[in-house]
Amino acid sequence: MSSDDPFAQFTEYVTSAEQLEGITGAPLPQIIAKELSALDQMCRDFIDRSTFCLIASANPDGYLDISPRGDPEGFVHVISDQMLAIPDRPGNKRADTFHNVLKDPRVSVIFFVPGKMETLRLRGMARICADETLLGTIAIKGKAPKLALLVHVETAFAHCPKCVIRSNLWQPENWPDSSDLPNMNAMMVKHAKIDKTPDEWFEDLKQAGELDLY
């Protein structure tokens, strides 16, 4: 490795699939066989109960982005065994996922159900949809989203619960104390070099309607 390699501080790296499997072991055949080419009823039920998901996409340079989405259960509309619609609610208007999909339609999605240890992972192709009929079906509090991400599912599989168990994700009594961590307003003022206090910035956002959920 060259001296300007940011990874040069360490020397032992895994550089082949054979070396990797020599350390991790090979998956059981059943683990490979569980991958589906469409959603079955169990997958559909899981998505219907989900209140939170993460969408992965890539820009033309190959850099990856992961964006969260969340709403009451059933917010992701399963249209068919191979098509689902994820609503786009008011956010920061960066629309990184949408900009990426315009150039590269490949996406991955992972669904979480509060209290459920397992997760559900999907891969597929996406398009940005502005169909008013569809958007009306995923309205909340009488407000339809302006856009939805349509995902054509190509693979789906349940993911084992070990990481959720190890992280105590759903056990608030075991959560770390985060009271000393900065909130979003403090981080914005610092990172974007905004000449205001976090409270002043928060009031500006509120007045501009940037905090609206729907």
C-alpha positions, 0 to 999 in steps of 0.5 A, spaced: 500 500 500 502 506 498 504 511 503 498 516 502 493 510 502 488 511 508 488 504 510 496 504 511 496 504 518 494 497 519 497 491 515 492 485 515 487 485 510 482 480 507 483 481 499 479 474 496 473 471 497 476 464 499 480 468 505 474 471 507 470 464 507 476 461 511 475 466 516 467 467 517 465 460 514 460 458 508 453 459 509 448 454 510 445 452 503 438 454 506 441 461 508 442 462 500 435 458 498 431 463 503 432 468 497 425 470 494 424 473 487 417 476 489 414 477 496 410 472 499 404 473 504 409 473 510 413 478 507 407 482 505 405 482 512 412 484 515 412 490 510 404 492 512 407 492 520 413 496 519 414 503 521 421 504 519 425 503 513 432 504 510 433 505 502 440 505 499 441 508 493 448 510 489 450 516 485 453 515 478 460 516 481 458 509 485 458 513 492 452 510 496 447 513 500 442 511 505 436 514 507 431 513 512 423 513 511 418 512 517 410 513 518 405 509 522 404 502 520 402 500 513 405 506 510 409 502 505 403 500 500 404 493 497 401 494 490 403 487 488 408 481 489 413 485 486 411 492 486 411 497 492 410 504 493 414 508 499 411 515 500 416 521 500 413 526 506 416 533 507 423 533 509 430 537 507 429 537 500 435 534 498 432 528 495 438 524 495 435 518 493 431 521 488 437 524 484 440 517 485 434 513 482 434 518 476 441 516 474 441 509 477 435 505 478 438 500 483 435 500 490 435 496 496 431 497 502 431 494 509 424 494 513 424 494 521 418 492 525 418 495 532 419 490 537 421 485 532 428 482 532 428 480 525 428 485 519 426 484 511 431 486 506 429 487 499 433 489 492 430 491 486 429 497 481 426 504 482 422 509 479 419 516 482 412 516 481 407 522 481 401 519 479 395 522 483 391 516 484 397 512 487 399 518 492 392 519 494 392 511 497 398 513 501 395 519 504 396 521 512 391 526 515 388 527 509 395 529 506 397 525 500 405 525 498 407 529 492 411 523 490 412 516 491 418 511 490 416 505 486 420 499 487 420 493 483 422 487 487 427 482 484 429 479 491 427 479 498 429 475 504 428 475 512 435 477 515 437 474 522 436 478 528 443 477 531 444 484 530 438 487 533 439 482 539 446 485 540 444 492 540 438 492 545 435 496 539 428 495 542 430 494 550 430 502 552 432 500 559 439 498 556 440 504 551 446 508 552 445 515 555 444 520 550 442 526 553 449 529 552 449 529 545 447 535 540 441 535 537 440 536 530 439 544 531 446 544 534 449 540 529 446 544 523 449 551 526 456 548 527 456 544 521 453 549 516 456 555 519 450 558 521 451 565 525 445 563 529 444 559 536 441 553 535 434 555 538 434 561 533 435 556 527 429 552 530 425 558 530 427 560 523 425 552 521 418 552 524 416 559 521 418 557 514 414 550 515 420 546 515 418 542 521 411 540 518 411 532 518 405 532 513 
